[in-house]
Amino acid sequence: MSSEPGTGAAPVVEFRDCDIGYEGRAVVHGLDLTIEAGEVLGILGSNGSGKSTTIRGLLGLSPVLAGEVRLFGQPRSQFHDWARIGYVPQRQTVAGGIPSTVAEVVASGRLTQLRPWRRSGRGDRDAVADAIAAVGLTGHERTTMTALSGGQQRRVLIARALATRPDLLVLDEPTAGVDRDNQEALATALAALVERGTTIVLITHELGPVEPLITRAIVLRDGTIVHDGPPLGDEHHHHHDDEWHHTHGDEPVRRPGLGLMG
């Protein structure tokens, strides 16, 4: 896993004066942001503020119109070790036509690490078991996805991301539409990852049970950072209800090679 912040290792993510957008139009402007190893960064802001565009720029899902993105010290254009990055889009689902089990879904996260001539082995099975345990679903390996609650399904998708044992985990609205019990289970799972040194970036509009885990928060407004520091707390968000509470409307785009995409 990544080293602790401040050890001299290259930052996990660097945005250097980035404009990010679509079809030549910048949505995020002049973004300067460095994410160090071991940070838990919350990205907040109203709908259309540029949160998902920022994440897409990081992952190569949206074009960087100006500036540079670097991952683990490398220009993103030269970065190929995508198994180091786990990504769970907000609206990612598992197709309901096939009665996949929890273990099968999580194991699919290992596929990008298998060469065409190599079958899964003990290391892969251990990684799947560890990922399922990390989200608190040990004992449900043979349960079909359709038998799980929405919150449990969300935890399985996070486990699939974790099966690659990523150094950076990116989560888009991980608690959206999830009941309080499953939100707390997610927070517990993320806390265990923080203990291991995983760098976590999450988009959220309500901090809820994950608030104690967040070491730093940025707030975007009209494509620029207006706050970079400690989390503001949900009570601040509730006070500015029109600005903070929104329906997250960006539809994620899939990129081959990211270990958690299905």
C-alpha positions in Angstrom: 0.0 0.0 0.0 1.0 3.6 -0.2 3.2 5.3 2.3 2.0 7.8 4.9 1.7 11.5 3.9 4.9 13.5 4.1 7.4 10.6 3.5 8.8 12.1 0.3 6.9 9.7 -2.0 5.4 11.1 -5.2 1.8 12.4 -4.7 -0.9 9.9 -5.6 -2.7 12.5 -7.8 -1.6 15.9 -9.1 -3.7 18.3 -11.1 -1.5 21.1 -12.4 -3.5 24.1 -13.7 -6.1 21.9 -15.3 -9.0 22.8 -17.4 -11.3 19.8 -17.8 -14.5 19.6 -19.8 -16.3 18.2 -22.8 -16.3 19.0 -26.5 -13.8 21.8 -26.0 -15.8 23.5 -23.2 -14.1 23.7 -19.8 -16.3 22.8 -16.8 -13.4 22.8 -14.3 -11.0 25.8 -14.6 -7.4 26.1 -13.5 -7.5 23.2 -11.1 -4.4 22.9 -8.9 -4.8 20.0 -6.5 -2.4 17.5 -4.9 -3.6 14.4 -3.2 -1.0 12.7 -1.0 -0.7 9.0 -0.1 -3.0 8.1 2.8 -5.3 11.1 2.5 -9.1 10.7 2.6 -10.4 13.5 0.4 -14.0 14.5 0.2 -15.1 16.4 -2.9 -18.3 18.4 -2.3 -20.4 20.9 -4.2 -23.7 21.5 -5.7 -24.9 19.8 -8.9 -22.9 21.0 -11.9 -20.1 22.4 -9.8 -17.5 20.1 -11.4 -17.2 17.2 -8.9 -17.6 14.3 -11.3 -15.8 16.2 -14.1 -12.8 16.4 -11.8 -12.9 12.7 -11.1 -13.3 11.9 -14.8 -10.3 14.0 -15.6 -8.3 12.1 -13.1 -9.4 8.7 -14.6 -9.1 9.8 -18.3 -12.8 9.7 -18.8 -13.0 13.4 -19.6 -10.5 15.4 -21.7 -8.0 17.6 -20.0 -8.1 20.7 -22.2 -5.2 22.4 -20.5 -2.7 21.6 -17.8 -1.5 18.2 -16.7 -2.7 15.3 -14.5 -0.1 13.0 -12.9 -0.8 9.7 -11.2 1.8 8.2 -8.8 4.4 10.6 -10.2 3.7 9.8 -13.9 1.9 11.9 -16.5 -1.5 10.3 -16.9 -0.9 9.7 -20.6 2.1 7.4 -19.6 0.3 5.7 -16.7 -0.7 2.1 -17.4 -0.9 0.4 -14.0 -4.7 0.9 -13.6 -5.0 -1.9 -11.2 -3.6 0.5 -8.6 -6.8 2.6 -8.9 -10.2 1.3 -7.9 -13.2 3.2 -9.1 -16.9 2.8 -8.2 -19.2 5.1 -10.2 -22.4 6.2 -8.5 -24.8 4.4 -10.9 -22.8 1.3 -11.5 -25.0 -1.8 -11.3 -24.6 -5.5 -11.9 -26.7 -6.9 -14.7 -29.8 -8.5 -13.3 -30.2 -11.1 -16.1 -27.6 -13.4 -14.7 -27.9 -14.7 -11.1 -24.3 -13.9 -10.2 -23.1 -14.6 -6.7 -21.3 -12.2 -4.4 -18.0 -14.1 -4.9 -18.4 -14.2 -8.7 -19.0 -10.4 -8.9 -16.1 -9.6 -6.6 -13.8 -12.1 -8.5 -14.6 -10.2 -11.7 -12.5 -7.4 -10.3 -9.4 -9.5 -10.7 -9.8 -10.1 -14.4 -7.6 -7.2 -15.5 -4.7 -8.8 -13.6 -5.0 -12.2 -15.4 -3.0 -12.9 -18.5 -4.8 -14.7 -21.3 -2.8 -17.9 -20.5 -3.1 -17.7 -16.7 -6.0 -19.0 -14.7 -6.9 -17.6 -11.3 -5.0 -19.0 -8.4 -4.6 -18.9 -4.6 -3.6 -15.3 -4.6 -6.7 -14.3 -6.5 -9.0 -16.3 -4.2 -7.3 -14.7 -1.2 -7.8 -11.3 -2.6 -11.5 -11.9 -3.3 -12.0 -13.3 0.3 -10.2 -10.3 1.8 -12.3 -7.8 -0.3 -15.5 -9.5 0.8 -14.4 -9.4 4.4 -13.4 -5.8 4.1 -17.0 -4.8 3.4 -18.4 -7.0 6.1 -20.0 -9.6 3.8 -18.1 -12.8 4.8 -20.6 -15.6 4.7 -22.5 -14.2 1.8 -20.1 -15.5 -0.9 -22.7 -17.8 -2.5 -25.6 -15.4 -2.1 -27.0 -14.1 -5.4 -26.9 -10.3 -6.0 -30.6 -10.2 -6.5 -31.1 -11.5 -2.9 -29.2 -8.6 -1.4 -30.5 -5.2 -0.4 -29.4 -2.1 -2.4 -27.0 -1.2 0.3 -25.4 -4.6 0.4 -25.1 -4.6 -3.4 -23.3 -1.3 -3.1 -20.9 -2.9 -0.7 -20.3 -5.8 -3.1 -19.4 -3.4 -5.9 -16.9 -1.7 -3.5 -15.5 -5.2 -2.7 -15.0 -5.8 -6.5 -13.0 -2.6 -6.6 -10.9 -3.7 -3.6 -10.2 -7.1 -5.2 -7.3 -5.5 -7.1 -5.9 -4.3 -3.8 -5.7 -0.7 -5.1 -3.6 2.1 -3.7 -6.2 4.7 -4.6 -9.9 4.1 -4.2 -12.3 6.6 -5.9 -16.0 6.5 -4.9 -18.8 8.5 -6.4 -21.6 9.1 -3.9 -21.0 5.8 -2.1 -23.9 6.4 0.4 -26.5 7.7 -2.1 -29.7 5.8 -1.8 -28.3 3.6 1.0 -30.0 3.2 4.3 -28.3 4.2 7.6 -27.2 0.7 8.6 -25.5 0.2 5.3 -24.0 3.7 5.4 -22.4 2.8 8.7 -21.2 -0.6 7.4 -19.6 1.3 4.5 -17.9 3.7 6.9 -16.5 0.7 8.9 -15.2 -0.8 5.7 -13.5 2.4 4.6 -12.1 2.9 8.1 -10.3 -0.5 7.7 -8.9 0.7 4.4 -7.7 3.9 5.9 -5.8 1.8 8.6 -4.0 0.0 5.7 -2.9 3.3 4.2 -5.3 3.3 1.2 -5.8 6.7 -0.3 -9.5 7.4 -0.7 -11.2 10.1 -2.8 -15.0 10.3 -2.5 -17.7 12.5 -4.0 -20.5 13.0 -1.5 -23.3 15.5 -0.8 -23.9 14.2 2.8 -20.9 13.3 4.9 -23.0 11.2 7.4 -21.1 8.3 9.0 -18.0 8.8 6.8 -17.3 12.3 8.1 -14.9 11.2 10.9 -12.7 9.5 8.2 -12.3 12.5 6.0 -8.9 14.2 6.5 -9.5 16.9 4.0 -12.4 18.3 2.0 -12.6 20.5 -1.1 -15.7 22.3 -2.2 -16.2 23.2 -5.8 -18.4 26.0 -7.1 -18.7 26.8 -10.8 -15.6 24.6 -11.6 -13.2 26.2 -9.1 -12.2 25.3 -5.6 -13.7 27.6 -3.0 -12.7 25.6 0.1 -9.7 23.3 0.8 -9.3 22.2 4.3 -11.1 20.4 7.1 -14.6 19.0 6.4 -17.3 21.6 7.0 -19.7 19.1 8.6 -23.2 18.2 7.6 -24.8 20.9 9.7 -23.1 23.4 7.4 -24.5 21.6 4.4 -28.0 21.5 5.9 -27.9 25.2 6.6 -27.3 25.9 2.9 -29.8 23.3 1.7 -30.3 24.7 -1.8 -26.5 24.7 -2.5 -25.5 21.4 -1.0 -28.4 19.0 -1.4 -28.9 17.9 -4.9 -29.4 15.0 -7.2 -26.1 13.9 -8.6 -26.8 13.8 -12.3 -23.5 12.9 -14.1 -23.7 9.5 -15.8 -20.4 7.7 -15.5 -18.6 6.5 -18.6 -16.7 3.3 -18.6 -13.0 3.0 -19.3 -11.4 -0.3 -20.2 -8.6 -1.2 -17.8 -9.9 0.1 -14.5 -10.1 -2.9 -12.3 -13.5 -2.2 -10.8 -15.5 -1.4 -13.8 -17.9 -4.1 -14.8 
